[in-house]
Amino acid sequence: MATAGESEIRRTSYAAVAQRAARLAGALRRLGIRQGDRVATFCWNTQEHLEAYFAVPTMGAVLHTLNVRLFPEQLAYIANHAEDRVIIVDSSLIPVLAKAAGQFTTVEKYIILGGPAEGLAGECFGYEDLLSAEQAEYAWPEVDERSAASMCYTSGTTGNPKGVVYSHRSIYLHSLAECSANTVALSQHDRILVVPSMFHACAWGLPYAGWLAGSDFLFPGRYVQAEPLCRLIEKERPTVSAAVPTVLSDVMRYADTHRSDLSSLRAVLCGGSAVPRTLIERFEQRHGARIIQAWGMTETSPLAALAFPPRQCEPGREMDYRAKTGRVVAGVELRVVDDGRVLPWDGQSIGELQIRGPWITGSYYGEDTPDKFDDGWLRTGDVGTMDSLGYIQITDRSKDVIKSGGEWVSSVDLENEIMAHPDVLEAAVIGVPDPRWDERPLACVVLRKDADAAIGDLRAFLEGRVAKWWIPERWALLDEIPKTSVGKFDKKVLRARREEGALAVVEA
Ligand code: ADP
């Protein structure tokens, strides 16, 4: 197990992590933490974060992973809502946490990882000081498998963050699913590079699943930009990783120009938003690493579906399936619903995806939200189709759907096709009001450096690739598409900018 640092890599063993987790549990107990109390982390992806992943739930408390990229108001809202008592914080993140700390109502103590604790008003303890005062053994209690183990708030792409609680049971079953041969098939032969933030849906479950499998771990710390990631991959040769599409496309660009060797990666899970087909194709052609599209949400632990081609796939059609959203993994059930009616698996009928299963949340923490559930099924807010082989295709989030002249335009498909143009770096499509058609798509595009495609070229490129009436007549060229705290295109911000008149929209 290794954690990247400023100049060197720290290495350790499973046994050492387990002993340090026992010491951490002892320290938390001495600080007054009891069964059911919330202990938060405000940390990068590191060995110490993993220690908290084990110490806190196993002692019967609840691990609450705080998103280090939230605005202070959101952070305070979440910490207060969860009633966190202690926060474990990386010293490099103290300045960020300090901006919210004045508004905390329940946090009593901070545990600081590395460096001095300047800037936080409150009782502060050094992580290593606490650990060295404890025994390397802890009398772990018997914990009910259905009790809360950890919690995470949705990243709030579409509104106020909501808390999702994972039980010991749900984490265990989700981990078994990630280890199974039909999914990621994690094993003791794997080295997992943990790129998804450990504050976001438990780094997609990889720390728990990889531990169950006995895999090696590589933690990038705070060095999650393309350059250090590529260097880490070349040096440490991980076999498995995961990332959102924007991060992977940064990695691909860096690796293209610097000829990085990424060939050790046998599987890279990619999800969090639709994965452009061109990203899957180019990454694999140029770097020999297999990208697997995954679908899920904070509410689904998060793995819900994976896009592997079916066994009976005709030769040459594999990519058609791999570019789809995927098929649900064994253990969860999915249905497509419109207006209270369950739709057929015909690949055409569009409705909301609803899902249920042992690692799918059945409620939000401390909130009564009956509108988010339908007879035990989670209403995902994702809209799409399911074909006869059970492959789902998300066409949009319900908040992002575009209805033009009474017909759906899929922003996901349009973005995919625009991003297939070699001069396009990023594309996000939003709906804008239109006097004739009610709504029309507006394409917000970032061109590659030195690219000279004109909007007319992009329009022409779409002809034959999408229905003619889908082709946007409104375009905006941007320097960058705004991103959410976990790196997804932030359409909420784009819509607000357009309403304020801050987008230079060209009609073409
Ligand atoms: P937030 O809801 O705040 O964005 P999540 O990380 O839980 O936080 O996001 C889950 C959402 O991300 C899903 O509901 C879906 O809209 C989107 N998503 C995840 N994976 C995919 C995928 N492979 N294709 C399309 N959308 C995806």
Residues whose N, C-alpha, C, O or C-beta is under 5 A from the ligand:
A	BS01	ADP	T154 S155 G156 T157 T158 C270 G271 G272 S273 A274 V275 A294 W295 G296 M297 T298 E299 T325 T380 D382 I394 R397
